[in-house]
């Protein structure tokens, strides 16, 4: 595709737009995972986590069409997403700062990568469709999206400081996505048939409730164990 043509730039714009729209939940995870780090490490975790997630997403996009046909893959992903959501909400922001500083950034980046991998299984199909089989264009489009995702995560981090309820809502979003993934797995469809939108939303709501309840319980238990 000629980079001077309008079609090239239209396709590139479609990739960037699709990636940003579909990365809203990823930005939430990045912000929540980095929130308990020292200010200096927050920026590093967001930058490196976002960049690594984009590289992983490029690789995933190239094979996603086949991967989404694998039975039980989404079920495993749903369980991982539940775990990530509960872990993020269960963290106590009042933990010792020095402990967070030691290895905290590596843990945050690992959380970002796991969550992005799971949540991107469906998202990458839209991005791949926008690329129309042009791999270089796909890579350029996703790479250009990095600063925009970083900006979104940084902005969310600042908003979370003023409105902590966003952390709970973000964790609930992960639980909802986990419920959706569970019912849309090929193995579930093969055994029980295609599920209705109502059933998918209901299981998503149950997943959100599980994450919030378990996460808040873990958070309270951590506070109870912490000396006053």
Secondary structure, 3 states (H helix, E strand, C coil): CCCCCHHHHHHHHHHHHHHHHHCHHHHHHHHHHHCCCCHHHHHHHHHHHHHHHHHHHHHHHHHHHHHCCCCCHHHHHHHHHHHHHHHHHHCCCCCCHHHHHCCHHHHHHHHHHHHHHHHHHHHHHHHHHHHCCCHHHHHHHHHHHHHHHHHHHHHHHHHHHHCCHHHHHHHHHHHHHHHHHHHCCHHHHHHHCCCCHHHHHHHHHHHHHHHHHHHHHHHHHHHHHCCC
